Amino acid sequence: MLSVLGVAAAFRTRRRRATRAAASPPDNPAGRPGGQLLRNLSVGLIAASAVGAVLRKLAGDELVERCTAEREISLTVCRQQEDRGYNRCDRYEDQGYNRCDRWEDEGYQACSDWRKNCCDWWPCSWVCEVFSWVCAAFVWISNIVCVVWTWISHVVCVLWVWVSNIVCVAWAIITFPICILRCLIPKAFAGNEVSEGRSECIYGWTAAYRITEERDCELLIVVRIRLNPDPGVNANDLQNARNTWEQAVEQAWTNRFPIRRSSGPCRCESYRVRVDLQWVTSGQHHTVRVRTGSGRADMTNWFITGTGGTAAHEVGHMFGNPDEYPDLACPSRVVSNDGSIMRSSQTGIVRPRHYQGFADWISRQTCCTYEVAER
Ligand SMILES: [Zn+2]
């Protein structure tokens, strides 16, 4: 009886030492099962790093820094998850072995209690002895099953943590080129010449202008207009009108609101907007017919008597903004009520939403988020 107990105890101790050694995460990952998987992953990761190196060149320091920081955060999360995972495996393992120990102790105790109450006359005492041996053997085998089960569970647990960690790390590394591309691709398509189709209600037009990021955090918006005067338009009148319109447009649209960074580590905390209206005879963004007399203007039909306010309103369309006044043809139009130039060309002013296109452009250009700030 004692020998059975002794063997069981010795087995338990030996198994435990062996399983601990096998199940604890080895230092050399290649020695673990799944070495081939790891090698394949390594090749993938090296390829990803090579792509990353090329992208680094294209992206510039600022973007590389930002994407590197994002990757480091991801890797830290992986490490924390891995640590937590292994700790959980260890805890489950300890709990498992403790449970096996407890069950074993209770089992042997039960067998021994049963044996104490044995009859002491033959053959009853002999049968009783045999039963106590069967009892002990059952406890012994149950314990082995319990220990093996705990060990296998631990190995599965450790493998799961290990594979999860590899996936996590691979993903963190792959996010680097993704992060770079996520910025480079929109930037490549941003360009400086904006030309976008717009439609509102029954109206359709093309917003077009040139936007560039200047030194000292300034956005320069150039809109080139070719004026086509009707035959009756007096040359002097046209010159005067041009002067009036240019001054009014630039004054109405320049530096109304700062375009402020709301996220990302980009160089400029905020941009000033400067609008430059240029009269050209070729390479124009918009061609405007100039009519004699007076009347109701639209984006491409102005009247020689038209005010600066009207010109500033029409240039608002050229920047992509829709009308905001009530229109019987457009019952579902959102009519503004905040003194907007797109509602009242003569008395209204530029509102923050009218700068939205500029903010969107610099956001794409820098990969930070910029928003128009109310003054
Ligand atoms: Zn209009």
Residues whose N, C-alpha, C, O or C-beta is under 5 A from the ligand:
A	BS01	ZN	D323
